C-alpha cells in the first residue's frame, strides 16, 4: 500500500530534474500521474514511461503554463483522462532564471511573472475548481525557492516571483477554507537538477568545486530531486493533512547558515 494509492496527480515541468523526481515518487506511492512540460519530447516521454513502469497510469500534457488558455486545456484534458484531480504540483520553470538589473527588460519581467507566478496561480485556480466540485479535498503544492527568503545579486525578478508564491499559498489556503484542500509551498535550496538516464537523482556534485558551497550548507551535501519529492509526498499524504498555507524550506540548512551561495 502506498501513501497516495488511487490519487490523481498533475505535475507541471515534469520533463526532468525536480519535476521528474516528483512525478516518479508520486507514482511509487500509488498515484496516477499527468506529466506536463512545454515540449513533448523523448525526455518527457521517459518520465511518463518511468511512471507507467511502476504500474500507474501516465499521461502527457504538453502545454505552456504561462498562458491561461493552455493551462485550462491542460487541466481539462487531465481531468478527462483521469476522471478527476486530487493533486496539483506547480513546478514549471524556464532556464534563464537570473539576469543583471540593467539587463532586465519588460519582456524578461513578463516572462518570469507569467510562468512563475501568474501561471502557478491560474493552474491552482483551475485545479481547485475541480477539487471543490468533487468534494473530496485535494492538495496543491507550488515550488518556491530559497530566493524567496533572501537576496542574491542578479536574481531579483526570480526572487520576487518565488516570494509571491509564499503569499499565494497563504491566500489560497484561506480562500479554500473548509473544502479539504490544502495549499503549500516547498522552497528548495541548491538542488542538482541534471537530466538523468536512469533513476531520478543524478550523481552527487563535488561541492568544493562550487566556491566552497559545502561550508555554507550544514548538511554538507548536494540537494537531490528525491529530497524535494519526498517532501511533496509528505504534504500530499495524510501525514501532511494539518499543514496548510505554509512554505517548507528544503535546503540542507543553507538559509539557517546565512544563505550565501
C-alpha positions as CSV (number, residue, x, y, z in Angstrom):
1,X,0.0,0.0,0.0
2,X,1.3,3.4,-1.0
3,X,0.7,6.7,0.8
4,X,-1.2,8.0,-2.3
5,X,-3.0,5.0,-3.6
6,X,-5.5,5.9,-6.3
7,X,-4.8,9.6,-6.2
8,X,-4.7,11.6,-9.5
9,X,-1.7,14.0,-9.6
10,X,-0.7,16.5,-12.3
11,X,2.9,17.7,-12.2
12,X,4.0,20.7,-14.3
13,X,7.5,21.0,-15.6
14,X,8.0,17.2,-15.1
15,X,10.3,16.6,-18.1
16,X,13.5,16.3,-15.9
17,X,15.1,17.1,-12.6
18,X,12.8,18.0,-9.7
19,X,9.7,17.6,-11.7
20,X,10.6,14.1,-12.9
21,X,11.6,13.2,-9.4
22,X,8.2,14.3,-8.1
23,X,6.2,12.5,-10.8
24,X,8.0,9.2,-10.3
25,X,7.9,9.4,-6.5
26,X,4.2,10.1,-6.5
27,X,3.7,7.1,-8.8
28,X,5.8,5.0,-6.5
29,X,3.4,5.9,-3.7
30,X,0.4,4.8,-5.8
31,X,-0.7,7.9,-7.7
32,X,-1.6,8.1,-11.4
33,X,0.3,11.0,-12.9
34,X,-0.1,13.5,-15.6
35,X,3.3,14.7,-16.9
36,X,3.4,18.3,-18.2
37,X,6.1,20.2,-20.0
38,X,6.2,22.8,-22.7
39,X,7.6,20.2,-25.1
40,X,6.6,16.6,-25.7
41,X,10.0,15.0,-26.5
42,X,12.0,11.9,-25.6
43,X,12.8,13.2,-22.1
44,X,9.1,14.0,-21.4
45,X,8.1,10.5,-22.6
46,X,10.8,9.0,-20.5
47,X,9.3,10.5,-17.4
48,X,5.9,9.1,-18.4
49,X,7.5,5.7,-19.0
50,X,9.1,5.7,-15.6
51,X,5.6,6.3,-14.1
52,X,3.9,3.6,-16.1
53,X,6.8,1.1,-15.3
54,X,5.6,1.4,-11.7
55,X,2.2,0.2,-12.7
56,X,0.5,3.6,-12.6
57,X,-1.4,5.4,-15.3
58,X,0.7,8.0,-17.1
59,X,-0.5,10.7,-19.4
60,X,1.5,13.5,-21.2
61,X,0.1,17.1,-21.4
62,X,2.3,19.4,-23.4
63,X,1.3,23.0,-22.6
64,X,2.9,26.4,-22.0
65,X,1.7,27.0,-18.4
66,X,2.5,30.7,-18.7
67,X,-0.6,31.1,-21.0
68,X,-4.1,30.8,-19.5
69,X,-5.8,29.0,-22.4
70,X,-3.1,26.3,-22.3
71,X,-3.4,26.0,-18.6
72,X,-7.1,25.4,-18.8
73,X,-6.8,23.0,-21.7
74,X,-4.1,21.0,-19.7
75,X,-6.2,20.7,-16.6
76,X,-9.4,19.8,-18.5
77,X,-7.5,17.2,-20.5
78,X,-6.0,15.7,-17.4
79,X,-9.4,15.5,-15.7
80,X,-11.0,13.9,-18.8
81,X,-8.3,11.2,-19.0
82,X,-8.1,10.5,-15.2
83,X,-11.7,11.1,-14.1
84,X,-10.7,13.8,-11.6
85,X,-7.8,15.6,-9.9
86,X,-6.5,15.2,-6.4
87,X,-3.0,16.7,-6.5
88,X,-1.5,19.6,-8.5
89,X,2.2,20.3,-8.3
90,X,3.3,23.7,-9.8
91,X,6.9,23.2,-10.8
92,X,7.4,24.6,-14.3
93,X,10.4,26.9,-14.8
94,X,12.5,28.3,-17.7
95,X,16.3,28.1,-17.9
96,X,17.2,31.8,-17.8
97,X,16.4,32.5,-14.2
98,X,19.0,35.1,-13.3
99,X,19.7,38.4,-15.1
100,X,21.5,41.6,-14.1
101,X,19.3,44.5,-13.1
102,X,20.1,46.8,-16.0
103,X,19.7,44.0,-18.5
104,X,16.2,43.1,-17.2
105,X,13.7,44.4,-19.7
106,X,9.9,44.3,-19.8
107,X,9.8,41.1,-21.9
108,X,12.0,39.2,-19.4
109,X,10.0,40.5,-16.5
110,X,6.7,39.5,-18.1
111,X,8.1,36.0,-19.0
112,X,9.2,35.5,-15.4
113,X,5.9,36.6,-13.8
114,X,3.7,34.9,-16.5
115,X,5.3,31.5,-15.8
116,X,6.4,31.6,-12.2
117,X,3.6,33.5,-10.6
118,X,0.6,34.0,-12.9
119,X,0.8,30.5,-14.3
120,X,1.0,28.9,-10.9
121,X,-2.0,30.9,-9.7
122,X,-4.3,30.1,-12.6
123,X,-3.2,26.4,-12.6
124,X,-4.1,26.3,-8.9
125,X,-7.4,28.0,-9.6
126,X,-8.3,25.6,-12.4
127,X,-7.4,22.5,-10.3
128,X,-9.2,23.8,-7.2
129,X,-12.5,24.3,-9.1
130,X,-12.5,20.6,-9.9
131,X,-11.4,19.6,-6.4
132,X,-14.2,21.6,-4.9
133,X,-16.8,20.1,-7.2
134,X,-15.5,16.6,-6.5
135,X,-16.0,17.2,-2.8
136,X,-13.1,15.0,-1.6
137,X,-10.5,17.7,-0.9
138,X,-7.1,17.9,-2.6
139,X,-3.5,19.1,-2.4
140,X,-1.9,22.0,-4.2
141,X,1.9,22.4,-3.9
142,X,4.0,25.1,-5.6
143,X,7.8,25.1,-5.8
144,X,9.1,28.3,-4.4
145,X,12.8,28.8,-3.6
146,X,15.4,29.9,-1.1
147,X,15.4,33.1,-3.2
148,X,12.1,33.9,-1.5
149,X,14.0,34.3,1.8
150,X,17.0,36.4,0.9
151,X,18.5,38.3,-2.0
152,X,21.4,37.3,-4.2
153,X,22.8,39.6,-6.9
154,X,21.1,39.3,-10.3
155,X,18.2,37.2,-9.1
156,X,15.6,39.9,-8.3
157,X,12.7,39.1,-10.7
158,X,13.0,35.4,-9.9
159,X,13.1,36.1,-6.1
160,X,10.0,38.4,-6.4
161,X,8.1,35.7,-8.2
162,X,9.1,33.0,-5.7
163,X,8.3,35.2,-2.7
164,X,4.9,35.8,-4.3
165,X,4.2,32.1,-4.2
166,X,4.7,32.0,-0.5
167,X,1.9,34.7,-0.1
168,X,-0.2,32.9,-2.7
169,X,-0.2,29.7,-0.6
170,X,-1.4,31.6,2.4
171,X,-4.1,33.3,0.5
172,X,-5.4,30.3,-1.3
173,X,-5.4,28.3,1.9
174,X,-7.7,30.9,3.4
175,X,-9.8,31.2,0.2
176,X,-10.3,27.4,0.2
177,X,-11.1,27.1,3.9
178,X,-13.5,24.3,4.7
179,X,-13.1,22.5,1.3
180,X,-10.5,19.9,2.5
181,X,-7.9,21.4,0.0
182,X,-4.5,22.3,1.4
183,X,-2.2,24.7,-0.4
184,X,1.5,24.8,0.4
185,X,4.9,25.6,-1.0
186,X,8.3,24.0,-0.9
187,X,11.4,26.2,-1.1
188,X,14.4,24.2,-2.5
189,X,18.0,25.2,-2.0
190,X,20.9,24.1,-4.2
191,X,19.4,21.1,-5.9
192,X,21.2,19.0,-8.6
193,X,18.7,19.2,-11.3
194,X,20.6,17.5,-14.1
195,X,18.8,15.2,-16.6
196,X,19.4,11.6,-15.8
197,X,19.1,8.5,-18.0
198,X,18.1,6.2,-15.1
199,X,16.6,6.9,-11.7
200,X,15.6,10.4,-10.5
201,X,18.8,11.5,-8.7
202,X,22.0,12.4,-10.7
203,X,25.5,11.6,-9.3
204,X,26.4,13.9,-6.4
205,X,28.4,17.0,-7.4
206,X,31.7,18.0,-5.7
207,X,30.5,21.0,-3.6
208,X,34.1,22.0,-3.0
209,X,34.2,22.9,-6.7
210,X,31.3,25.3,-6.3
211,X,33.1,28.2,-4.4
212,X,33.1,26.4,-1.1
213,X,29.4,25.7,-1.1
214,X,29.9,22.8,1.2
215,X,30.9,25.2,4.1
216,X,27.6,27.0,3.7
217,X,25.3,24.0,3.7
218,X,25.2,22.4,7.2
219,X,24.0,19.1,5.6
220,X,27.3,19.1,3.7
221,X,25.9,17.6,0.5
222,X,24.1,18.3,-2.7
223,X,20.4,18.6,-2.7
224,X,18.6,15.9,-4.9
225,X,15.3,15.8,-6.7
226,X,14.3,13.0,-4.2
227,X,14.7,15.4,-1.3
228,X,12.0,17.6,-2.8
229,X,9.9,14.7,-4.0
230,X,9.8,13.1,-0.5
231,X,8.6,16.5,0.9
232,X,5.9,16.6,-1.7
233,X,4.7,13.1,-0.7
234,X,4.5,14.3,2.9
235,X,2.4,17.3,2.1
236,X,0.1,15.3,-0.3
237,X,-0.5,12.4,2.0
238,X,-2.4,12.1,5.3
239,X,0.8,12.8,7.1
240,X,0.6,16.5,5.9
241,X,-3.1,16.9,6.4
242,X,-2.8,19.7,9.0
243,X,-0.1,21.7,7.1
244,X,-1.8,24.5,5.2
245,X,-0.7,27.8,3.9
246,X,2.9,27.0,4.7
247,X,6.3,27.0,3.0
248,X,8.8,24.3,3.9
249,X,12.5,25.0,3.3
250,X,14.3,22.0,1.9
251,X,17.8,23.5,1.6
252,X,20.1,21.5,3.8
253,X,20.3,24.4,6.2
254,X,21.5,27.0,3.6
255,X,19.2,29.8,4.8
256,X,19.9,28.9,8.5
257,X,23.6,29.2,7.9
258,X,23.4,32.7,6.5
259,X,22.3,31.8,3.0
260,X,25.5,32.5,1.0
261,X,25.7,30.8,-2.4
